[in-house]
Amino acid sequence: MPSLFSRGGTGAAADAGAGATVVEQSAEATVDDPDLPPPEQRDLATAQSAKSAFASSSRHLNSQSTLSLGRRRDGLRGRLSRELKKKAKVHQKQFKTGIGHRFPRVRRIVANLAFDYIVALLIIANCIFIGMQANNALDDAESIVFIVENVFTFCFLTDLVMRVLGYGWTWLFESENYVDTFLVVMSVMVTWILQPAGFNVEDMRKLTVLRTLRLVRIARAVRMRPEFKEMWALLKGLVDSAETLCWTYVMICILLYFFAIMATSLIGKQDAFRDNASVQELFGDVPKSMLTLFQVMTLDSWSSLCRPIMVGSQVWIGVFFIVFITVAQFVLMNLVTAVIVENAFSDSKTEDEELAQRIAREKEKELEELTVIFKQLDEDGSGMLTREELNNASKKRKVRQKLRAIDVLPKDIDELWEILDDGDGELSAEEFVSGLQRLRGEAKAKDILRLYRELRVMEASIREINQSMNVSQGKMHHVKSQLQRAKVDIAAMQRTLARAKEAVKQAAHTQPLN
């Protein structure tokens, strides 16, 4: 701001200096030039020039101030936006991922499906209790009713508080939680505040029937299970069609009002039916005509209303009813049905996308868990896992617990290594994680194709080995025959040597040495 005012002051000073210069020049001109206008006109011109200089300096100062304020406002808005984004990221990190959560145990409890099932059983029990109250089956047990109401109020308030602690305060402002929050707050107000204070809460107690709406929460809790998919599709289609139904009622009211005016004017006010009590009861005024036409639109005995008044020349009344039924029933209601069905199909597609996203999140979580297990197994931190490291790590209690959590028992360690090792004696993180994922999940089409390809390669290798063995067998037979001939030759040579030896001996006897 000082720089702003200094700049403004500089501009003002310059403009004031210009005004002073004008005054001095005018004064000098007054002395030197006798043909100038009178002094009054010169003073007026001087005042006007000074006024314009002051106005220009004021505009300059205002523009500089506005620019500076705009820059400060933009900077403040930017800092506020960055802080909000930072807070949102911290909130998402704490309550969505669980990292840095203040109450990690509470979050694990409320995120567990078993907790939802327990709350669902409480909701069902509460609905049964409300039905028994409505049937006057507990009129003689007021003390039991009082205790049970307090127990249900405490359980539902505990559920609400735990979910707020687990998912954050923004959980209360999610559209699907409005009804739960309202019902719990109303129950607390009636049971623990208004009734002990002596207020008449009988009328508000009748609103406890709305607790049966919490059955929708049960359907939401089991919506991802395949056996409840159709039920959730119907229920979600009904809930999501609320806006469509609202506009449907608006269109029906407009249509009924339009045809009711025609029916009142053409039927109720007609001279032939002025004295007809039944016609006046049905079409005497616009509200009565709207109610009658609504009955006709539902096709509820509309012919019994139409035929009695189609007397004489009043045959056109049948045409009126046919046109109304065609527009209201065949066109409007079928169009509404088509819109609701389209919403149901779009919701089903959305559910499939949510299921795919949930599977993807579970897969990412599984990858993180397996990566953590690999790092714990890799003792030297080299990024490669050896069989010795696997055996040593499997002796640790925490490692055994994590391996058991992924259905790998200590007795399966050797078999696991034989399955995952590709022959180099080491396992990388990718080999370890992908191998365990394939072991934990069901066989996919690509895994079956990969196995089929490996079997074909193995079969081709076996055929080559058989061919090599056949060739080697033929060569062995040839070598065997050669050995047989060599054996015969050796035997013949031995016999020849034996005869030669005997001949030498005989020669030695017959021809003694001199």
C-alpha positions as CSV (number, residue, x, y, z in Angstrom):
1,M,0.0,0.0,0.0
2,P,2.8,2.5,0.7
3,S,4.0,2.0,-2.9
4,L,0.5,2.5,-4.1
5,F,0.1,5.9,-2.3
6,S,3.6,6.9,-3.3
7,R,2.7,6.2,-6.9
8,G,-0.6,8.0,-6.5
9,G,1.2,10.9,-4.7
10,T,3.7,11.1,-7.5
11,G,1.0,11.3,-10.1
12,A,-0.9,13.9,-8.1
13,A,2.2,15.9,-7.6
14,A,3.0,15.9,-11.3
15,D,-0.6,17.0,-12.1
16,A,-0.4,19.7,-9.4
17,G,2.9,20.8,-10.8
18,A,1.4,21.0,-14.2
19,G,-1.4,23.1,-12.7
20,A,1.1,25.4,-11.1
21,T,3.0,25.8,-14.3
22,V,-0.2,26.8,-16.1
23,V,-0.9,29.4,-13.4
24,E,2.7,30.8,-13.7
25,Q,2.5,30.8,-17.5
26,S,-0.8,32.7,-17.3
27,A,0.7,35.2,-14.9
28,E,3.7,35.8,-17.1
29,A,1.4,36.1,-20.1
30,T,-0.6,38.7,-18.2
31,V,2.5,40.9,-17.7
32,D,3.9,40.5,-21.2
33,D,0.8,40.6,-23.4
34,P,-1.7,43.4,-23.1
35,D,-4.1,41.8,-25.6
36,L,-5.1,38.9,-23.2
37,P,-8.7,38.5,-21.9
38,P,-9.7,40.2,-18.6
39,P,-8.3,38.8,-15.3
40,E,-11.7,37.2,-14.4
41,Q,-11.6,35.0,-17.4
42,R,-8.0,34.1,-16.9
43,D,-8.7,33.1,-13.3
44,L,-11.6,30.9,-14.4
45,A,-9.5,29.2,-17.0
46,T,-6.7,28.6,-14.4
47,A,-9.3,27.2,-12.0
48,Q,-10.7,24.8,-14.6
49,S,-7.2,23.5,-15.6
50,A,-6.4,23.0,-11.9
51,K,-9.7,21.1,-11.4
52,S,-9.1,18.9,-14.4
53,A,-5.6,18.1,-13.1
54,F,-7.0,17.2,-9.7
55,A,-9.6,15.0,-11.3
56,S,-7.1,13.1,-13.4
57,S,-4.9,12.6,-10.4
58,S,-7.9,11.2,-8.4
59,R,-8.8,8.9,-11.2
60,H,-5.2,7.6,-11.4
61,L,-5.2,7.1,-7.6
62,N,-8.5,5.2,-7.7
63,S,-7.4,3.0,-10.6
64,Q,-4.2,2.1,-8.8
65,S,-6.1,1.4,-5.6
66,T,-8.7,-0.8,-7.4
67,L,-5.9,-2.7,-9.1
68,S,-4.1,-3.3,-5.9
69,L,-7.2,-4.4,-4.1
70,G,-8.1,-6.7,-6.9
71,R,-4.6,-8.3,-6.8
72,R,-4.9,-8.7,-3.0
73,R,-8.4,-10.3,-3.4
74,D,-7.1,-12.7,-6.1
75,G,-4.1,-13.6,-3.9
76,L,-6.4,-14.2,-0.9
77,R,-8.8,-16.3,-3.0
78,G,-5.9,-18.3,-4.4
79,R,-4.5,-19.0,-0.9
80,L,-7.9,-19.9,0.4
81,S,-8.5,-22.3,-2.6
82,R,-5.1,-23.9,-2.0
83,E,-5.8,-24.3,1.7
84,L,-9.2,-25.9,1.0
85,K,-7.7,-28.3,-1.5
86,K,-5.0,-29.2,1.0
87,K,-7.6,-29.8,3.7
88,A,-9.7,-31.9,1.3
89,K,-6.6,-34.0,0.4
90,V,-5.8,-34.5,4.0
91,H,-9.4,-35.4,4.8
92,Q,-9.5,-37.9,1.8
93,K,-6.2,-39.4,3.0
94,Q,-7.4,-39.8,6.5
95,F,-10.9,-41.0,6.1
96,K,-10.9,-42.6,2.6
97,T,-7.5,-44.4,2.7
98,G,-7.1,-44.6,6.5
99,I,-3.6,-43.1,6.4
100,G,-3.2,-40.8,9.4
101,H,-6.6,-41.6,10.7
102,R,-7.3,-40.4,14.3
103,F,-9.5,-43.5,15.1
104,P,-8.1,-46.3,12.9
105,R,-9.9,-49.0,15.0
106,V,-13.3,-47.3,14.6
107,R,-12.7,-47.0,10.8
108,R,-11.8,-50.7,10.5
109,I,-15.0,-51.6,12.5
110,V,-17.4,-49.5,10.4
111,A,-15.7,-50.5,7.2
112,N,-16.2,-54.2,8.0
113,L,-19.3,-55.9,6.4
114,A,-20.0,-57.7,9.7
115,F,-20.8,-54.3,11.3
116,D,-23.3,-53.6,8.5
117,Y,-24.9,-56.9,9.0
118,I,-25.2,-56.3,12.8
119,V,-26.9,-52.9,12.1
120,A,-29.1,-54.6,9.5
121,L,-30.3,-57.1,12.1
122,L,-31.0,-54.2,14.5
123,I,-33.0,-52.4,11.8
124,I,-35.1,-55.5,11.1
125,A,-35.7,-56.1,14.8
126,N,-36.8,-52.4,15.1
127,C,-39.2,-52.8,12.2
128,I,-40.7,-55.9,13.8
129,F,-41.0,-53.9,17.1
130,I,-42.7,-51.0,15.3
131,G,-45.2,-53.4,13.7
132,M,-46.0,-55.0,17.1
133,Q,-46.6,-51.5,18.5
134,A,-48.9,-50.6,15.6
135,N,-50.8,-53.8,16.1
136,N,-51.4,-52.9,19.8
137,A,-49.6,-56.1,20.9
138,L,-47.5,-54.3,23.5
139,D,-50.1,-52.1,25.2
140,D,-49.9,-53.9,28.5
141,A,-46.0,-53.8,28.6
142,E,-45.2,-50.1,28.7
143,S,-42.1,-50.6,30.7
144,I,-40.7,-53.1,28.1
145,V,-41.6,-50.7,25.3
146,F,-39.7,-47.9,27.2
147,I,-36.6,-50.1,27.7
148,V,-36.6,-51.4,24.1
149,E,-37.0,-47.9,22.6
150,N,-34.1,-46.6,24.7
151,V,-31.9,-49.6,23.6
152,F,-32.7,-49.0,19.9
153,T,-32.1,-45.3,20.3
154,F,-28.7,-46.0,22.0
155,C,-27.7,-48.5,19.3
156,F,-28.6,-46.3,16.4
157,L,-26.9,-43.2,18.0
158,T,-23.8,-45.3,18.6
159,D,-23.9,-46.4,14.9
160,L,-24.2,-42.8,13.8
161,V,-21.3,-41.6,16.0
162,M,-19.0,-44.4,15.0
163,R,-19.6,-43.7,11.3
164,V,-18.9,-40.0,11.8
165,L,-15.7,-40.8,13.6
166,G,-14.8,-43.4,11.0
167,Y,-15.7,-41.5,7.8
168,G,-15.5,-37.9,9.0
169,W,-18.2,-35.2,9.5
170,T,-18.7,-35.0,5.7
171,W,-20.5,-38.4,5.9
172,L,-23.5,-36.5,7.4
173,F,-23.8,-34.4,4.2
174,E,-23.9,-37.3,1.8
175,S,-27.4,-37.6,0.2
176,E,-27.8,-41.2,1.0
177,N,-27.3,-40.6,4.7
178,Y,-29.9,-37.8,5.1
179,V,-32.7,-40.1,6.1
180,D,-30.5,-42.0,8.7
181,T,-29.3,-38.8,10.3
182,F,-32.8,-37.4,10.5
183,L,-34.3,-40.5,12.0
184,V,-31.6,-40.9,14.6
185,V,-31.8,-37.2,15.6
186,M,-35.6,-37.4,15.8
187,S,-35.4,-40.5,18.0
188,V,-33.0,-38.9,20.4
189,M,-35.1,-35.8,20.6
190,V,-38.3,-37.7,21.3
191,T,-36.9,-40.4,23.7
192,W,-34.2,-38.5,25.6
193,I,-35.1,-34.8,25.5
194,L,-38.7,-34.0,24.8
195,Q,-40.4,-36.9,26.7
196,P,-38.3,-36.5,29.9
197,A,-39.0,-32.7,29.7
198,G,-42.7,-33.4,29.9
199,F,-43.7,-32.4,26.3
200,N,-46.5,-34.3,24.5
201,V,-44.7,-36.4,22.0
202,E,-47.5,-38.7,20.9
203,D,-47.7,-37.0,17.5
204,M,-44.0,-37.2,17.0
205,R,-43.9,-40.7,18.2
206,K,-46.1,-41.7,15.3
207,L,-43.3,-40.6,13.0
208,T,-41.2,-43.5,14.3
209,V,-42.9,-45.5,11.6
210,L,-40.5,-43.8,9.3
211,R,-37.7,-45.9,10.8
212,T,-38.9,-48.7,8.4
213,L,-37.3,-46.6,5.6
214,R,-34.0,-47.7,7.0
215,L,-34.6,-51.0,5.4
216,V,-33.2,-49.3,2.3
217,R,-29.8,-49.2,4.1
218,I,-29.9,-53.0,4.4
219,A,-30.3,-53.3,0.6
220,R,-27.4,-50.8,0.2
221,A,-25.2,-52.9,2.5
222,V,-25.6,-56.1,0.4
223,R,-25.9,-54.5,-3.0
224,M,-22.5,-55.9,-4.1
225,R,-23.5,-59.5,-3.5
226,P,-24.6,-61.3,-6.6
227,E,-27.7,-62.8,-5.1
228,F,-29.1,-59.3,-4.2
229,K,-28.2,-57.6,-7.4
230,E,-31.7,-57.7,-8.9
231,M,-33.3,-56.5,-5.6
232,W,-30.9,-53.5,-5.4
233,A,-31.4,-52.7,-9.1
234,L,-35.2,-52.4,-8.5
235,L,-34.8,-50.4,-5.3
236,K,-32.2,-48.1,-6.7
237,G,-34.3,-47.6,-9.8
238,L,-37.2,-46.6,-7.6
239,V,-35.2,-44.2,-5.6
240,D,-33.4,-42.6,-8.6
241,S,-36.8,-42.3,-10.3
242,A,-38.1,-39.9,-7.6
243,E,-37.4,-36.9,-9.7
244,T,-39.0,-38.5,-12.7
245,L,-42.1,-39.4,-10.6
246,C,-42.3,-35.9,-9.3
247,W,-42.4,-34.4,-12.8
248,T,-44.8,-37.2,-13.8
249,Y,-47.2,-36.0,-11.1
250,V,-46.8,-32.4,-12.3
251,M,-47.7,-33.5,-15.9
252,I,-50.6,-35.6,-14.6
253,C,-52.0,-32.6,-12.6
254,I,-51.7,-30.4,-15.7
255,L,-53.4,-32.9,-17.9
256,L,-56.2,-33.6,-15.4
257,Y,-56.7,-29.9,-14.8
258,F,-57.0,-29.3,-18.6
259,F,-59.5,-32.1,-19.2
260,A,-61.3,-31.3,-15.9
261,I,-62.1,-27.8,-17.2
262,M,-63.4,-29.3,-20.4
263,A,-65.4,-32.0,-18.5
264,T,-66.9,-29.4,-16.2
265,S,-67.9,-27.1,-19.0
266,L,-69.1,-29.7,-21.5
267,I,-70.7,-32.2,-19.0
268,G,-71.3,-30.7,-15.6
269,K,-72.6,-27.3,-16.8
270,Q,-74.7,-28.7,-19.6
271,D,-78.4,-28.1,-19.4
272,A,-79.2,-31.7,-19.8
273,F,-77.3,-32.7,-16.7
274,R,-78.0,-29.7,-14.3
275,D,-80.6,-31.7,-12.5
276,N,-78.7,-35.0,-12.6
277,A,-77.3,-35.6,-9.1
278,S,-74.9,-38.3,-10.1
279,V,-73.4,-36.2,-12.9
280,Q,-73.1,-33.2,-10.6
281,E,-71.3,-35.3,-8.0
282,L,-68.8,-36.5,-10.6
283,F,-68.4,-33.3,-12.8
284,G,-70.1,-30.5,-10.8
285,D,-66.9,-28.5,-10.4
286,V,-63.2,-28.7,-11.4
287,P,-61.9,-30.6,-8.3
288,K,-64.6,-33.2,-8.6
289,S,-63.9,-33.6,-12.4
290,M,-60.2,-34.0,-11.7
291,L,-60.9,-36.8,-9.1
292,T,-63.3,-38.5,-11.6
293,L,-60.8,-38.3,-14.4
294,F,-58.0,-39.7,-12.2
295,Q,-60.3,-42.7,-11.6
296,V,-60.8,-43.0,-15.3
297,M,-57.1,-42.7,-16.0
298,T,-56.5,-45.8,-13.7
299,L,-59.1,-47.6,-15.9
300,D,-61.2,-48.2,-12.7
301,S,-64.7,-49.0,-14.0
302,W,-64.6,-46.1,-16.4
303,S,-67.3,-47.6,-18.6
304,S,-69.8,-47.5,-15.7
305,L,-69.2,-43.8,-15.5
306,C,-69.4,-43.1,-19.2
307,R,-72.3,-45.3,-20.4
308,P,-75.1,-43.9,-18.0
309,I,-74.6,-40.3,-19.3
310,M,-74.3,-41.3,-23.0
311,V,-78.0,-40.8,-23.5
312,G,-79.7,-39.3,-26.5
313,S,-77.4,-37.1,-28.4
314,Q,-74.6,-37.3,-25.8
315,V,-72.7,-39.9,-27.7
316,W,-69.7,-37.5,-28.0
317,I,-69.0,-38.0,-24.3
318,G,-67.7,-41.5,-25.2
319,V,-65.3,-39.9,-27.7
320,F,-64.2,-37.5,-24.9
321,F,-63.3,-40.3,-22.6
322,I,-61.6,-42.3,-25.3
323,V,-59.4,-39.3,-26.2
324,F,-58.6,-38.7,-22.5
325,I,-57.7,-42.4,-21.9
326,T,-55.5,-42.5,-25.0
327,V,-53.5,-39.4,-24.0
328,A,-53.3,-40.1,-20.2
329,Q,-53.0,-43.9,-20.1
330,F,-51.6,-45.1,-23.4
331,V,-49.2,-42.1,-24.1
332,L,-48.2,-40.5,-20.8
333,M,-48.1,-43.5,-18.5
334,N,-46.2,-45.7,-21.0
335,L,-43.8,-42.8,-21.6
336,V,-43.2,-42.6,-17.9
337,T,-42.6,-46.4,-17.7
338,A,-40.1,-46.1,-20.6
339,V,-38.2,-43.3,-18.8
340,I,-38.1,-45.4,-15.5
341,V,-36.8,-48.5,-17.4
342,E,-34.1,-46.4,-19.1
343,N,-33.0,-45.1,-15.7
344,A,-33.0,-48.6,-14.4
345,F,-30.7,-49.7,-17.2
346,S,-28.4,-46.7,-16.7
347,D,-28.2,-47.5,-13.0
348,S,-27.4,-51.1,-13.7
349,K,-24.5,-49.9,-15.9
350,T,-23.4,-47.6,-13.2
351,E,-23.4,-50.5,-10.7
352,D,-21.2,-52.5,-13.0
353,E,-18.8,-49.7,-13.2
354,E,-18.8,-49.3,-9.4
355,L,-18.2,-53.1,-9.1
356,A,-15.3,-52.8,-11.5
357,Q,-13.8,-49.9,-9.6
358,R,-14.2,-51.8,-6.4
359,I,-12.4,-54.8,-7.8
360,A,-9.6,-52.5,-9.1
361,R,-9.2,-50.9,-5.6
362,E,-9.1,-54.4,-4.0
363,K,-6.5,-55.4,-6.6
364,E,-4.4,-52.3,-5.8
365,K,-4.7,-53.0,-2.1
366,E,-3.6,-56.7,-2.7
367,L,-0.6,-55.5,-4.7
368,E,0.4,-53.2,-1.9
369,E,0.1,-56.1,0.7
370,L,2.1,-58.5,-1.5
371,T,4.8,-55.9,-2.0
372,V,5.0,-55.3,1.7
373,I,5.3,-59.1,2.2
374,F,8.1,-59.3,-0.4
375,K,10.1,-56.5,1.3
376,Q,9.8,-58.4,4.6
377,L,11.0,-61.6,2.9
378,D,13.9,-59.8,1.2
379,E,16.3,-59.6,4.1
380,D,19.3,-58.1,2.3
381,G,17.1,-55.5,0.4
382,S,18.6,-56.5,-3.0
383,G,15.2,-56.6,-4.7
384,M,15.7,-60.3,-5.4
385,L,14.4,-63.1,-3.2
386,T,16.4,-66.3,-2.8
387,R,15.2,-69.7,-1.5
388,E,17.3,-69.3,1.6
389,E,15.7,-65.9,2.4
390,L,12.3,-67.3,1.9
391,N,13.0,-70.2,4.3
392,N,14.5,-68.0,6.9
393,A,11.8,-65.4,6.7
394,S,9.1,-68.1,7.0
395,K,10.4,-68.9,10.5
396,K,9.4,-65.5,11.7
397,R,6.0,-65.2,13.4
398,K,4.8,-62.0,11.7
399,V,5.8,-63.3,8.3
400,R,4.0,-66.6,8.9
401,Q,0.9,-64.7,9.9
402,K,1.0,-62.6,6.7
403,L,1.7,-65.7,4.5
404,R,-1.2,-67.5,6.3
405,A,-3.4,-64.5,5.5
406,I,-2.9,-65.2,1.8
407,D,-3.5,-68.9,2.2
408,V,0.2,-69.9,2.2
409,L,1.0,-72.3,5.0
410,P,4.6,-73.1,6.2
411,K,4.4,-76.6,4.7
412,D,3.7,-75.1,1.3
413,I,6.9,-72.9,1.2
414,D,8.9,-75.4,-0.8
415,E,6.1,-76.1,-3.2
416,L,5.5,-72.3,-3.6
417,W,9.2,-71.8,-4.5
418,E,9.0,-74.6,-7.1
419,I,5.9,-73.0,-8.6
420,L,7.2,-69.4,-8.7
421,D,10.9,-70.0,-9.6
422,D,11.7,-69.9,-13.3
423,G,15.0,-71.8,-12.9
424,D,17.4,-68.9,-12.1
425,G,17.2,-69.5,-8.3
426,E,15.8,-65.9,-7.6
427,L,12.5,-64.2,-7.6
428,S,12.0,-60.5,-8.4
429,A,9.2,-58.5,-6.8
430,E,7.1,-58.7,-10.0
431,E,7.5,-62.5,-10.3
432,F,6.6,-62.9,-6.6
433,V,3.5,-60.6,-6.7
434,S,2.1,-61.8,-10.0
435,G,2.7,-65.5,-9.1
436,L,0.9,-65.1,-5.7
437,Q,-2.0,-63.2,-7.5
438,R,-2.4,-66.1,-9.9
439,L,-2.3,-68.6,-7.0
440,R,-4.9,-66.7,-5.0
441,G,-7.3,-65.9,-7.8
442,E,-9.3,-68.2,-10.1
443,A,-7.9,-69.3,-13.4
444,K,-8.5,-66.8,-16.1
445,A,-8.8,-67.3,-19.8
446,K,-5.4,-65.9,-20.5
447,D,-3.8,-68.2,-17.9
448,I,-5.5,-71.2,-19.4
449,L,-4.2,-70.1,-22.9
450,R,-0.7,-69.6,-21.5
451,L,-0.9,-73.1,-19.9
452,Y,-2.2,-74.5,-23.2
453,R,0.7,-72.9,-25.1
454,E,3.2,-74.2,-22.6
455,L,1.7,-77.7,-22.9
456,R,2.0,-77.5,-26.7
457,V,5.6,-76.5,-26.5
458,M,6.2,-79.3,-24.0
459,E,4.5,-81.8,-26.4
460,A,6.6,-80.6,-29.3
461,S,9.7,-81.0,-27.1
462,I,8.7,-84.5,-26.2
463,R,8.2,-85.4,-29.8
464,E,11.7,-84.2,-30.6
465,I,13.1,-86.2,-27.8
466,N,11.2,-89.3,-29.0
467,Q,12.6,-88.8,-32.5
468,S,16.1,-88.3,-31.1
469,M,15.7,-91.5,-29.0
470,N,14.6,-93.4,-32.1
471,V,17.6,-92.2,-34.0
472,S,19.8,-93.1,-31.1
473,Q,18.2,-96.5,-30.8
474,G,19.0,-97.2,-34.5
475,K,22.5,-96.1,-34.0
476,M,22.8,-98.3,-30.9
477,H,21.5,-101.3,-32.9
478,H,24.2,-100.6,-35.5
479,V,26.8,-100.3,-32.8
480,K,25.6,-103.6,-31.3
481,S,25.8,-105.4,-34.6
482,Q,29.3,-104.0,-35.1
483,L,30.2,-105.2,-31.6
484,Q,28.8,-108.7,-32.4
485,R,31.0,-108.9,-35.5
486,A,34.0,-107.6,-33.6
487,K,33.3,-110.2,-31.0
488,V,33.2,-113.0,-33.7
489,D,36.5,-111.7,-35.2
490,I,38.1,-111.6,-31.8
491,A,37.0,-115.2,-31.1
492,A,38.4,-116.3,-34.5
493,M,41.7,-114.5,-33.7
494,Q,41.9,-116.2,-30.4
495,R,41.4,-119.6,-32.0
496,T,44.1,-118.8,-34.6
497,L,46.4,-117.7,-31.8
498,A,45.7,-120.9,-29.9
499,R,46.5,-123.0,-32.9
500,A,49.7,-121.1,-33.6
501,K,50.7,-121.5,-30.0
502,E,50.2,-125.3,-30.3
503,A,52.1,-125.4,-33.5
504,V,55.0,-123.6,-31.9
505,K,55.0,-126.0,-29.0
506,Q,55.0,-129.0,-31.4
507,A,57.8,-127.6,-33.4
508,A,59.8,-127.0,-30.2
509,H,59.4,-130.7,-29.3
510,T,60.2,-132.1,-32.7
511,Q,63.1,-129.9,-33.4
512,P,65.2,-129.5,-30.2
513,L,67.7,-126.7,-30.0
514,N,71.3,-127.5,-30.6
